[in-house]
Amino acid sequence: MKIKKEDIEREVLIDEIPDLSYIKNQDRLDSYGDEWIMEGIRAKIILEISYGSKNDLCTILQTITSPGLWGIESDCGEDYKDEVFQEEKAILIDVLRGIGVEVI
């Protein structure tokens, strides 16, 4: 199976259990949930896997993701988010190659 690097997507999720203990500025802490939130960023690919015989071919979709980096402030800026995504994408590519997927 072959996939293109460009087919790997950035997935941004809400960090449901963020650690805000490092935030010492009370105004910043008070604005959490209204002006900004914590997010997680990971790389994701959906693979189409076919199996069965020629006359009885079935296809399933399998989503594979990188572990992700969590605790990212939503207003941190796109440059940092892009950097995190590139790191997560590299991890996912290693995983894919480890299971025999050719990444081009």
Order of alpha helices (4+ residues) and beta strands (2+ residues): beta-beta-alpha-beta-beta-beta-alpha-beta
